[in-house]
Amino acid sequence: MSTNMMPSANSDVDWKRIIFLSIGLILFFVVNFSPPWPDAIDPSGKHFLLSKEAKGALAVFLLGGTWWVFEVVPIGVTSLLMGILQTVFLIRPAKTAFQQMFDPSVVFIFASLVIGIVFTKTGLTRRLAYKMLVIVGEKTSMIYLGVFVVTAALTHIMAHTAVAATMFPLLITIYGLYTDDTETPTRFGKGLFIGMAYVAGAGSIVTLLGAARGAVALGFYKELVGTDITFFQLAYYMFPIGWIMTFALWGFFMFFFKPEQRTIPGLREKARKLSKAMGPITKNEIIAASIIFGCIFLMSIRPYVAILEPIDKSAIILSSTVLFFVIRILDIKDLESIPWNIILLFGGAMSIGFCLWETGAAEWIAINWLSMFKDSNWFVFVMSMSFLVMMLTNFIMNVAAIAIVLPVALVIGPYLGVGPDVITFSALVVAGMPFLLLVGAAPNAIAYDSKQFTTGEFFGYGIPASVILMIITGIAVYFIWPLMGMKIML
């Protein structure tokens, strides 16, 4: 046999992949089969046992986190392993572990991705993209800013998952005007898509319409404090923080992902011509837009209309998917084009998130962490609580992170003289912005479908972005909210 046909030993062995595959497996087996760990003890002296099942949940969580970050296998395949390990090692029954992989939140993400396909197929995406580019012009810095402002603004009135699904095809169109080779990653491409994901989180903290986490936090607040935080009180305190973070992220992406081209010469005129060439809006565009915005309207008013309140938002948005096929805007080929890797990613994330919650593993982490700061300065306590929420929300649903940490923090807070408002609002700020892992929020996973960045890159750049988030949260806690009238100390 010719030597040039012999496979190279060096090229056939991906040592980085083998190392991180092994690290994930070692973490799983060491944690799962280790001797019992000490109880967590809250300030009242109550003990919280880390059961065998809870320790197993932590083991699965560590393996999943390692494999997701370093993408040793497709991220959707790692998610399947989350359910398999829970079942094989008797952490939870198969029916529970796998059933939660198709949680209503995963269905919501599926329907949001379908909306993105509809925007693209009908031409609504290109029409919106060309109009935006005519307004923002040819400077790539202004294109960044325009995309970020529109994304943040939309999350004030609709769920950030739906916003990301709406913006994604629009960004694909914009990126296609920046370069002919849309398959090759660029700094501008990375900044555009990662930036959209980050800013969707920043904007979503401003109102209760951006995500479910706000309603959950306010529910705990009412139960433990005995008073209500209104829709407008939330928006009053969150609006400046959400927009400060949006503009801070613009600066962040201009620094780390400064576009290769300062301008795109002739872009405005090209966008104007392309917009004109599309002609008048079509029947399918009108029908699609009516269905989409009709669903968004129903989801927005659902909490305030008695007949709609019991209906899950996933059922409302999924009805749009059915309608698109009934009226033949979509066909079977479109169904086959859905990025199932992303759907599976969130299915696995929901399953392990519920596993950490239901086995008590997450509560054990929260009590151990917060108890370390029960005698500290009030500011240190608030920031440590915020840091814990920020980290947990990268691995489990932000609703679960809030549900685990906030009740504990609201109980410990009075011992330090800390008011409940600052605890609740600071937790909500960081819960909205998981910048480290794709599983932290649906916009992160939707952005990943652009193929402009790896999970490792997302994690790496998420570290300085998370530092900026903590700094701005600290400024809000210490300076901005007191000036706005929030009572920080009891």
N, C-alpha and C positions, 0 to 999 in steps of 0.2 A: 504493500500500500504506500502511496506517495506520502512523504512527510508533511506536505502542506495540507493534507486532508485530515491529519491527526488532530483531534481537539486539544487545545491548550489547557493544561491543568489549571493554570492561573485564572484563565478567563471563565472556566466552568464553575469555579467556586466563588460564591458571593459571601465572603467572610462576614461582612457587616450584617447581612441578613441573618446568617447563622448565629452570630453573637446575640443579636437582639431577640431572635426566636428563643434562644436558650435562656436569656435573662428573664423573659416573660414567664417561661415554664418554671424556672428555678424559684422565682418570686411566688408563683402559685403554690408549688408543692411545699416550700419552706413555711409559708404562712398558714396554709390549710392544715398541715400535719404538725404544727408546732404545739407545745403544751399550752394549757389555758392561760389567757392573758389576764392581768389585774382588772378589777371592776373600775368603772368610772364612777366618781362620787360628786354629786352636785353640792352647792353651798349649804343646802339644808341637811346634808348628811345621807341622802338617799343613794343607794347603790344601784348601778346599772351593769348587769352581767353581759359580757361579750360571749354569747352562746357559740357552740360549735358551728351552727349554721351562719351566724353573723361573721365569724372568722373566715368561713368559707366564702362569704360574699366579698369580704375585703381581698381575699386571694384572687378571685375572679376579676375584681375591679383592677387590681394591680397588673394582672396579665393583659387585660383588655387595654388599659391605658398605655402600656409599653408597646403593644403591637399596633395600636392605632397611631401613636405618634411616629413610629419608625416604619410603618406601612410594610411590615414583613410579608404580609399577604394582603389581598384586596380588603379594604376596610369593611365591606359588607360581609366578607367571609369571617373576619374576626368577630363581627356582631353575631353571626350564627353560633360561634363557639361560646358566646356568653350564655345562651340558652342550654347548649349541650352540657357545659361544665356544671351548671346549677342542677341539672337532672342526674347526670352520671354520679356526681359526688354527693347526692342526696341533700343538697342545700335547700332546694324547693321542689315541689312536684312539677312534672313536665307540663301539666295543663296550665299551671300558673305562669311558669317561666316563659313558655312559648306563646301563650295567649296574649301576654303583655307586649310581645313583639309586634302585635297588630293593634296596639292601643289607639283610641280615637285621635291622639296627637299625631301618630304616624299616618293615619288616614288623612288628617288635615294637611300634612306635608305632601302626600301623594296628590291630593286635589290642587294644592298650590302649584306644584310642578306642572300639572296638566294646564292650569291657567297660563303659565309661561309658554307652553307649546301653542296654545290658542293665540296668544298675542303675536307670536312669531308667524304662524301659518296664515292668519288673516291679514297681516301687514300692519296691524296697529303698532307693533314695536318700531318698525322702520319709520312710520309716520311721526310717532312721538320723538324718536331719536333725532330725526332731521330737524324738527321744530326746536328741540333743545339746543342743537348745535348752531342753528341760526342765531339763537339768543346769546349763548355763551362765547361764541367766536372761535378763533383758531389757536389761542394759547392753551397748551395742555394743562397748565396750572388751573385755568378757569374751567376747563372741562372737568377736572377733578372736583373743583368746588361746586360746580353746577350739579353734578351727579350726587355729591354728598348732601347738598341742601335739599334737593328733591326727595332723596331717600329718607332723610330725617323728618322732613315735613309730612310725608305720607304716613309715617309710623305714628303720627299723632291721631290719625283717624281710622287706621286699619292695622290689623295684626302684622307684626314685622316679618313673619313668614310669608304672608301674601305679598307684602311689599317687595321682599327679596325676589320672589318668583316673578313679579311684574317687572322689576328692574333688570333682572338677569338677561333676558333676550335683548333688551334695549342696549345694555352694555356690550353685548356681542356685536350688535350692529355698529356701535361707535368704534369698537376696537377694529372692526373690519375696515373702517375708513382710515385708521391709524397705520395699519400694515396689511399687506396682501397675504402674508404668511401667518394666519391666525392660530396655527397649531404650535408655533414656536413661542415660548414664554419670553416676555420682555419686562423691564421694570414698570413701564406704564400699565401693562396688562395685570401684573401682580397688584399694583397699587389700586387699580380700578376695581378689581373684584374683591380683594381682601378689604379694601376701604369700604365698599358697599356693605359687606357683612358687618364690619365694626360699627359703622354709622347707623345701620338699621337697629342695632342694640342701643346706641346712644339716644336715638330719637324715641325709641319705644318706652323709655322710662318716664316720659313727660305726662302721658295720660293713661287712663285705665284701658284704653282701646288698643294700645300697642302690644299687650301681652297679658296672659292670665295672672302672672305673678303679683301684680298690683292688688287685684281683688282678694287674693289669698292673704297677703300681708295685712291688708286693712281689716280682714275678717279676724285674724289673730289679735290685732290691735284692739278691736272692739270687745272681743271676748275677755282679754286680759286687763285692759285699761278701763273699759266701760264707757268710752265715748267714741264718736265717729270721726273719721277723716273724710271730708267730702271730695268729690271729683275735682272741684275747683281749688281746694286747698292743696291737693296733691300736685295739680298742674302749676300752681303758684310757686311752690318750692322746687319743683323739678325742672321747670322750664329753663331757668338760667344754667343749671348744671348740664342738662342735655345738650344745650347749644354751645356752651363753653367746651364741652367734650367733643362736639362735632367739629368745631374750628381747630381745636387742638389736634385732632386726628388728621385734619387737612395738612397742618404743619408737619405732623409726623410722617405722612406719606410723601410729602414734598421733599423731606430730608432723606428718608430711607429708600424711596422709590421714585426719585427724581426722573421724569420721563426722558428717554433718549433724545427726543425732539422737543425743543422749546415751543415750537409752533407747528401746525400742520398747514402749510401754505395752500391757500385756495379752498380751505375746508368749508368756510361759511358759504361761499358761492356754490360749491359742489353740493352741499346739503340743501341749499335753496332749490337748485335745479332738480335734484333727486326727489325732493318733496313735491315739486310742481309736476314731475313726470308721473307720480303716483295717481294724479287725477283726483276727482272727488271721492269722498269716503264711500266705501262699498256697503252693500246690504249686509254681508257677513260681518264686517267690522262693526256695524251698528248693533246687530244682534248679539255678537260676542261681548261687546262693551256693555250692553244693557244687562246681560246675564251676570257678568262679572261684578259690575258695580251694584246691581240689585242684591247679589249675595253679600257684598261688603256692607251695604246699607243695613240689611237684615241682621248681620252679625254685630254691627255697631249699636243698633237700638235694642238688641235682644235683652240686655240686662234691665232695661227700663220698660219693657212691654210684657205684661203678665202672661199673655198667651204664648209668647216666644221664649220666655226665660227658661222653661224646662227643657227646651230642645237644644241638644249639644251643637256647638258651632261646626263640628266636623260634618254633621249630617247636612247642614245648610250649604257648606262649601262643596261637599261631595255631590249634592244635587246638580251643581253646575256641570260637573264632569258628565253625568248621565245626559243632561240636556245637550251638551256639545255633540254627543254621539247620536242622539235622537234626531237632531236637526241636520246631521251630517256635515258639521263643520270639521269633525275629526273622524278618522276611520281606524281600522285595525292596525295599520302601519304606524300610526301615531301612538297607539297604546304600546306597541313593541319598542318604541323609541324612548320611553320613559327611563331615566337613569335609576335602575333598580338597586345599584350599588349604594346610592344615597338613601333609598327607602330602607334597605337592610341595615345600614349604619344606624339610623335612628331607631329602628326596631330593637337592635341589640342594646342601644343606649337606654331606651325606656325599660327594658327588661332588667338590666343590671342596676339601674337607678331605683326601680321599685324594690329590687332585692336588697339593696343597702338600707333602704327605708324600712321595709317590712320586717327584716331580721333584727333591726335595732343597731346595726353596725354604724350607720351614719350618726345616730343619736349618741352613741358611745364616743365617736370622734369629737362631736360638737361639745359634749359635756367635759371631756378631758381637756380640750383646747381652751374653752372659755373659763373653766375653773382655775386655770393657771393665772388668769388676769383679774380674779375677783377682788384682789387687794391692791390693784394698780391704780395709777392716775386715770381719771375718767376718759381722757382723750385716748390714752393707750388702749383702754378697754374697748371703746367704740371702734377704733381702727383695727384691733385684733379680730373683733367680731366681723367687721367688713372684709378683712382678708380671708377669713374662713369661708364666708359666703361666696366670695369671688372664686376661691379654689374649688369648693364643692360644686358650684354651678357650671364648672368646666367639665365635670364628670357625670353629674346627674341632672335631672330636670331642674330648672331654676325654681319652679314651684315647690319641688321637694326640698331644695336647699333652704328656701325661706321657711317652709313648714318645720324643718328640723332645727334650725338655728334661732329663728326669731323668738319662739316661746321661751327658750332657755335664756336668751339675752335679755328679754323683757322681765324675767324673774330676777336675774342677777343685777340688772341695772339699778334698781332702787337702793341696793346695798351700797352703791358708790355715789348715790345722789344723781344719777343720770336720768334725764327725762325720756319718756318712751318715744317721743316724736323723732329725736335725732337718731335713735337706734333703728327705728322702722325705716326712715327715709334713707339713711346711709346703706342699710341692707338692700333696699330696692335699687339704689344706684348701681352697686357692683353686681347685683344679680342679673342685671340687664346686659352686662358686657363681658361674656366669657371669651377672651381673646386667645386662649391657648389651644383648645382642642375643637375639632370639627363637631364632635358630639355635644358641645356646650350649647349650641343654638342652631336652629334650622338654616338661618341665613349663611352661617359658616359652611355648612354642607352644600348648600345650593351654589355658593361661590366656587367651591372646589370642583364642580362640574365643568368649569371653564378650562381646566387642565393647565392653568397658568402657574400653579404653585403646588408644592408637595405638602404632606401633612407635617413633615419636619420643619419646612420653611415657615408654615403657619405658626407652629409652636414657638420657633425661635424668635420671630418678630413679635409674637404675642407677649413675650416677657417684657420688653421695654414699653409696649403699649399698656400692659397691666400696671407697670410702675407709674405711668402717667395717670392712669385711672385712680390709683390709690392716692397720688398727690392731690388731684383735683377733689377727690372725696374728702381728704383731710382739710383742704382749703374751705370747702363748703361747710364742714362740721364746725370749724374753728372761727371762720370769719363771715362767710356769705349768709348762712341761715340765721345766725344771731342778729345780723344787721337787718334781715327781712322780718324779724319778730318771732322766730322760733324760740321756744323756751328749752334751753339746753340742759340746765340743772334744775332739780326739784327744789 
